[in-house]
């Protein structure tokens, strides 16, 4: 064999061996390079996240237990009244002051919100103070609405005292306030409220109708079947026709199908 041919064969074998070895080593190098790149990317992301801090209000609330995204620490705005942040029951003096403050709030939406929250703080001990404070705010339409809501709430927790207190108002204003008390009373103790109404043998027919209406309003919400039984048992046909209305209204709210079966 010629020396030149031998030399060419040798170089061909060397080149082929280099190519095979290169093909075997190249994937490992690529995988290694990609793995290292991924590690660097993850480290960078972690570093950037820790530097940026919480990315949303939800994340902020999670990192700070004392922060509530509804409006400042513990969910209270800076201008919310102190009684709203108080966890213990309001005293008589605190309730009187709070009711006066809420009744004179100029923003109607804020006033309605605070009044609703204040009624949730009503107790047997401070209810009279709330009633007297609201009485001092006049007899306008809005105040009468608030008085009815207060009477309803009072009727649920201390109805007998509420009836005695609002009875001192007198006139139809007092009768309709009693009606609201009876609504709250009927929603919490229906049979006691019914017995009270049936025991009232004195007074004008208008007052009797107002109290019966309040009774049925409360009873229709809590026990429509009992309300229906009571109304159908009345001997006065005119009163039956007038008192069936609140029951029909409450049944309709529950859906047409349920109202149809009633």
C-alpha positions in Angstrom: 0.0 0.0 0.0 1.2 3.4 -0.9 2.3 5.6 2.1 0.0 8.4 0.9 -3.0 6.1 1.0 -2.2 4.8 4.4 -1.9 8.4 5.7 -5.3 9.3 4.3 -6.9 6.3 5.9 -5.4 7.1 9.2 -6.7 10.7 9.0 -10.1 9.5 8.0 -10.3 7.2 11.0 -9.2 10.0 13.4 -11.8 12.3 12.0 -14.5 9.7 12.3 -13.6 8.9 15.9 -13.6 12.6 16.8 -17.1 13.0 15.2 -18.5 10.0 17.2 -17.0 11.2 20.5 -18.3 14.7 19.8 -21.8 13.5 19.2 -21.8 11.6 22.5 -20.5 14.5 24.6 -22.5 17.3 23.1 -26.0 16.5 24.6 -24.5 16.3 28.0 -23.0 19.7 27.6 -26.3 21.1 26.3 -28.3 19.6 29.2 -25.7 20.9 31.7 -25.9 24.4 30.2 -29.7 24.4 30.2 -29.8 23.2 33.8 -27.5 25.9 34.9 -29.5 28.5 33.0 -32.7 27.4 34.7 -31.1 27.6 38.1 -29.9 31.1 37.4 -33.4 32.1 36.2 -35.1 30.7 39.3 -32.6 32.5 41.6 -33.3 35.8 39.8 -37.0 35.4 40.0 -36.8 34.6 43.7 -34.6 37.7 44.3 -36.9 40.0 42.4 -40.0 38.7 44.2 -38.4 39.3 47.6 -37.3 42.8 46.6 -40.7 43.8 45.1 -42.8 42.8 48.2 -46.5 41.8 48.2 -48.0 42.3 44.7 -51.6 42.7 45.8 -53.9 43.8 48.6 -54.5 40.1 49.3 -50.7 39.4 49.6 -50.4 42.5 51.8 -53.1 41.3 54.1 -51.4 37.9 54.4 -48.1 39.5 55.4 -49.7 41.9 57.9 -52.3 40.3 60.1 -53.4 43.7 61.4 -54.3 45.0 58.0 -57.8 44.6 56.5 -58.3 45.6 52.9 -61.8 46.7 53.7 -60.6 50.0 55.0 -57.5 50.3 57.3 -56.4 48.3 60.3 -59.0 45.8 61.5 -61.5 47.0 58.9 -62.2 50.4 60.5 -61.8 53.7 58.7 -60.0 56.4 60.6 -63.2 58.5 60.9 -65.4 55.7 62.2 -66.9 56.3 65.7 -65.3 54.8 68.8 -68.4 52.9 69.8 -68.2 50.9 66.6 -64.8 49.6 67.5 -65.8 48.8 71.1 -66.2 45.1 71.7 -68.0 45.3 75.0 -71.7 46.1 75.3 -72.6 49.8 75.2 -73.6 51.4 78.4 -76.8 53.5 78.7 -74.7 56.7 78.4 -72.7 55.4 75.4 -75.9 54.3 73.6 -77.5 57.7 74.1 -74.5 59.5 72.8 -74.1 57.1 69.9 -77.8 57.4 68.9 -77.7 61.2 69.0 -74.5 61.1 66.9 -75.9 58.8 64.3 -79.3 60.6 64.0 -77.5 63.8 63.2 -75.1 62.3 60.5 -75.5 64.4 57.4 -74.6 61.7 54.9 -77.8 59.6 54.4 -75.9 56.4 53.3 -73.5 56.6 56.2 -76.3 57.3 58.6 -78.3 54.3 57.5 -75.2 52.0 57.7 -74.3 53.3 61.2 -77.9 53.1 62.4 -78.1 49.5 61.4 -74.9 48.6 63.1 -76.0 50.5 66.2 -79.2 48.5 66.5 -77.0 45.4 66.6 -75.6 46.8 69.9 -79.0 47.1 71.4 -79.4 45.4 74.8 -82.1 45.2 77.4 -80.1 47.6 79.5 -79.4 50.4 76.9 -82.6 50.1 74.7 -84.5 52.8 76.7 -81.6 55.2 76.3 -81.6 54.6 72.5 -85.4 55.2 72.4 -85.3 58.4 74.4 -82.3 59.8 72.3 -84.2 59.1 69.1 -87.3 60.7 70.4 -85.4 64.0 71.0 -84.6 64.2 67.2 -88.1 65.1 66.2 -91.0 63.4 64.4 -90.0 63.8 60.7 -90.6 61.0 58.2 -87.0 59.7 58.4 -87.0 59.7 62.2 -90.3 57.8 62.2 -88.8 55.2 60.0 -85.8 54.9 62.3 -88.1 54.7 65.3 -90.0 51.8 63.7 -86.7 49.9 63.1 -85.6 50.5 66.7 -89.0 49.4 68.0 -88.8 46.2 66.0 -85.3 45.4 67.3 -86.4 46.2 70.9 -89.4 44.0 70.5 -87.1 41.0 69.8 -85.1 41.4 73.0 -87.4 43.0 75.6 -90.9 43.3 74.2 -92.8 43.9 77.4 -90.6 46.8 78.4 -90.7 48.1 74.9 -94.5 48.1 74.8 -94.7 49.9 78.1 -92.2 52.6 76.9 -93.7 53.3 73.5 -97.2 53.2 74.9 -96.4 56.5 76.7 -96.1 58.2 73.3 -99.9 58.1 72.8 -102.0 58.6 69.7 -101.6 56.8 66.4 -97.8 57.5 66.5 -97.6 55.4 69.6 -99.9 52.8 68.1 -97.8 52.3 65.0 -94.6 52.2 67.1 -96.3 49.4 69.2 -97.1 47.7 65.9 -93.4 47.6 65.1 -92.6 46.3 68.6 -95.1 43.5 68.0 -93.5 42.7 64.7 -90.2 42.0 66.4 -91.9 40.2 69.3 -93.8 37.9 66.9 -90.6 37.0 65.1 -89.0 35.8 68.4 -91.9 34.6 70.4 -95.0 34.3 68.4 -97.4 32.8 71.0 -96.6 35.4 73.6 -97.1 38.2 71.0 -100.5 36.7 70.0 -101.6 36.4 73.6 -100.7 40.1 74.2 -102.8 41.3 71.2 -105.7 39.1 72.1 -105.6 40.5 75.6 -106.0 44.1 74.4 -109.8 44.7 74.8 -109.6 48.5 75.1 -108.6 51.1 72.6 -109.9 52.4 69.3 -110.4 50.1 66.3 -107.6 51.9 64.5 -105.1 51.0 67.2 -106.3 47.4 67.3 -105.8 47.2 63.6 -102.3 48.7 63.8 -101.2 46.2 66.5 -102.7 43.3 64.6 -100.9 44.4 61.4 -97.6 44.6 63.3 -98.2 41.1 64.7 -98.9 39.6 61.3 -96.0 41.4 59.6 -93.6 39.8 62.1 -95.3 36.4 62.1 -95.5 36.2 58.3 -91.7 36.5 58.1 -90.9 33.9 60.7 -93.8 31.5 60.5 -96.2 32.1 57.6 -98.3 29.0 58.4 -99.0 30.2 61.9 -99.8 33.6 60.6 -102.3 32.1 58.1 -103.9 30.1 60.8 -104.3 33.1 63.0 -105.8 35.3 60.3 -108.3 32.7 59.1 -109.4 32.2 62.7 -110.5 35.9 63.1 -114.2 36.5 63.2 -113.9 40.0 61.8 -114.1 39.6 58.0 -112.8 43.0 57.2 -109.8 42.5 59.4 -109.2 39.1 57.8 -109.1 40.6 54.4 -106.7 43.4 55.4 -104.3 41.1 57.3 -104.0 38.5 54.6 -102.0 41.0 52.5 -98.7 40.8 54.4 -98.8 37.0 54.3 -99.4 36.9 50.6 -96.5 39.4 50.1 -94.1 37.2 52.1 -95.2 34.0 50.4 -94.6 35.7 47.0 -91.1 36.6 48.0 -90.4 32.9 48.5 -91.2 32.2 44.9 -94.3 31.8 42.7 -94.3 28.0 43.1 -94.3 28.1 46.8 -96.9 30.8 46.9 -99.1 28.7 44.6 -99.0 25.7 47.0 -99.8 28.0 49.9 
